């Protein structure tokens, strides 16, 4: 009888455990899983402030007068929804422009020495009107915002801007703050302008109307009111200006008595300009003198203007006016989804590594069990 033998390599000779090893498919390896986890963690860390702000509640925190708080040495909270009282300095705003010229205005808050800035809308109709100097929004450090470097470069590139001083305080020593309470350092070559009120004189401006059609008619009406104008000192398409030998308050009373409601009176001011090193303060006489000009009593100084550069402190903060916590409702959900992706990536990587280990162990046992081929 013929003995049947199995041929090596035939189906009868295959190990069923070896057959159960599947072809390796695309899996989640440690490199891919680690990359995804690091990316998700990076995004979650970037969202942490938005997530915290979204949970700030339904009513803002009242901070009151911010300038007074900073003057007392207090600090402002970070990443809070707040309502504060502050006066924006609208003289030299910064601009954040988009591609279609729609962006934001960045203005410093008066009395804070540049430690607080306001970001308000560039569209006037989109900005809610305020009548009590209050602004509501989210407060953040300037350096935590993506455009902080742009703002610093913009402020640094600006020419010296006007700051106003109280002339009476110069009698006590060099100025350290301006009239708004902002810290001030005046270099020796800073431009200075001194506006002096002419005692006993004022400037009356008469506007063109149907009854007042020329400067001659306006001068006759002022003379009839007892103001004795000396002639036209200024003219525009809509008005004429006259200098009168009457104080400002008396000139206004005379205009009301004469029923000249299309006219107004203001102090007659003359301006002297120079640099800061030429401004001499006579404390004994209570007067100022700019250069070789005459001494002027500080009581007659209408405005003292000095032009200096503005800087941005390292600890400056920004109030993002109009931002509310409910606008960030999606951030906790997004952070939760990113966390779930991290967990799934870790689980997939562990599962893939464990399955590869089991297959390698099964293949190793099979190779040890196969007898060597006879020559």
Secondary structure, 3 states (H helix, E strand, C coil): CCCCCCCCCCHHHCCHHHHCCCCCCCCCCHHHHHHHHHHHHHHHHHHHHHHHHHCCCCCCEEEEEHHHHHHCCCCCCCCEEEEEECCECCCCCEEECCCCCCCEEEEEECCCCCCEEEEEECCHHHCCCCCCCEEEEEEEEHHHCCCHHHHHHHHHHCCCEEEEECHHHHHHCCCCECCCCCECCCCCCCEEEEEEEEEEEEEEEEECCCCCCCHHHHHHHHHHCCCCEEEEEEEECCEEEEEECCCHHHHHHHHHHCCCCCEEEEEEEEEEEEEHHHEEEECCCCEEEECCCCCEEHHHEEEEEEEECCCCCCCCEEEEECCCHHHHCHHHHHHHHHHHHHHHHHHHHHHHHHHHHHHHHHHHHHHHHCCCCCC
